[in-house]
Amino acid sequence: MSEPRIHNPIRVGIIGLGYWGPKLARNFHGLDGTCIVAMAADLRQDRFADLKELCPGAAVTNDYRDLLNGTLDAVVIATPVSTHYRLAKEALLAGKHVLVEKPMAGNVIQGEELVAIAKKKQPAPYG
């Protein structure tokens, strides 16, 4: 017996469509209606075609800030490690749930700051 679908699917955005981004998009897309990959951002235009084939309804952009200002519930960060802390912090401050590809930050101090922000912001539950 399959799990019931969530009435309001989680709207997910992917930042970074290099190696891990498309794999994560595929996994979220495959969650049988519980998630919708609604948007993705990458600096390289040539990376959008594969995502659009997998998730035809997904919007694409070269500016990750479009994901933070929109109606997404969650943001997945699959970019080079040097950008994880900054992008995760911006997404948390924008009220998004955040999944960061490991490592989540460049050092312990940054990681602890992200955890503190996440605890303080605590985005509203979805579903």
N, C-alpha and C positions, 0 to 999 in steps of 0.2 A: 504494500500500500504506500503510495507516495505522500509526502508531506503536503499539507495545504499551502496554497500560495498566500503570500502576504497581500492584504488589500491594497496597500500603497507600497509598491516596490521601492527599494533603496536606489536612489539615483546617484550613480558613481561616475566620477571623472578621473581620467588617467593623465598624469603629467609625465611625459617621457614615453616615446614609442620606439626606443632602441631595442635592446635585447629582451629585458624583462617586461616592459610595458604591454606588448601584444600578448604575451603568455598570461599575464594577470587579467587583461581584458577578456581573453577567452574563458578563463576560469569564472570570472564574475558573470559573463554572458551565459554561461552554462548552468547557472543556479536556478533554473526552471521558474522564472518569473519573480524570484525574490529580489533580484537586482536588475537594473537596467544600466548598461554603459551608455550614458547620455552624452558625454562629451570627452574629448581628448585634446591634449596640447603637446606640440613638439615644435622645435625650431625648424626642423626639416620637413618641408612640404611633401617630399617623396615618401614619407613614412605613413601618410594618411590612407593610401589606397588599400592596404591590407586590413586596416581597422574598419574602413567603410564596407569592405566585403564581409567581414565577420559581424559587424554591428551596423547595418545599413542606416539606422535611425540616428546614429551618433553624430553630433556636431563636432567639427574640428576647428582648431585655431592655432596660431603661432604664439599666442600670448596666454600663458598659464593663468594670468589674473582674471581672464574671462571665466575660469572655473570657480574662482573664489568669490566672484561677484554674482554668480548665477544661483539657480535653485537646486543645486546639487546637495545631497545629504552627506556625501563622503568623497574624499579625494585620495587617490593612490599616487604615491610619489615613487617613480621608477627612473630616476635621473642619476647623474654622476654623484658620488658620495659628497663631494665638496658643496653640493647644493642642497643636500637633505635638510640640514638644520634650518636654513633660511626659508625654504619652501614649506616645511612642516610648521614652522612658527607662524608664517603668514596664514596658512590654512587653518590652524587652530584658532588664531585670533579672529578669523572670518567666521568662526562658529561651525566649522566642518569636522566631521569625524575624519581621522587621518590614518592611513596605512602607509608606512614608510618602508621601502625596501631596505634591508640591513646593509650596513649599520645605520641607525637612525640619526646619528650625529657624528661629528668629527672627534669629540672628546666627551668625558664624563660630565663636565660642567654644562655643556650644551644639552646633553641628554637629560640631565636633571631639570634644566629649565623647561624643556619641552614637556616633561611629565608634570611639572608644576602648573604650566599653562593649561594642559589638558584637564587636570583636576579642577582647576578654577573655572574653566569655560563649560565643561561638561555639556556638550550639545544635547539637545532634546532627543529622547528615544524616538525611533521610527517604527512604522508598522501599522 
